[in-house]
C-alpha cells in the first residue's frame, strides 16, 4: 500500500471524492487522517491557475 511506503501525516483528497466526502471517506481505513480539500472539486483547477500565474511572473 502507498501509505506504507510514504508514511504521510495527512491525506487530502479533491475532485469527485471530495464532493461526496461524507459518503466515501468513512469507508477508508488508514493510519493517516484523510480530509477533503477545502476547495472541493475546484482544488485542482485553482492549483493549476496559481502555478501558471507563478510561472508567468
PyMOL commands that set and color helices and strands:
alter all, ss='L'
color gray80, all
select helices_A, chain A and resi 2-6+15-19+21-27+40-56
alter helices_A, ss='H'
color red, helices_A
select strands_A, chain A and resi 10-13+33-36
alter strands_A, ss='S'
color yellow, strands_A
deselect
rebuild
show_as cartoon
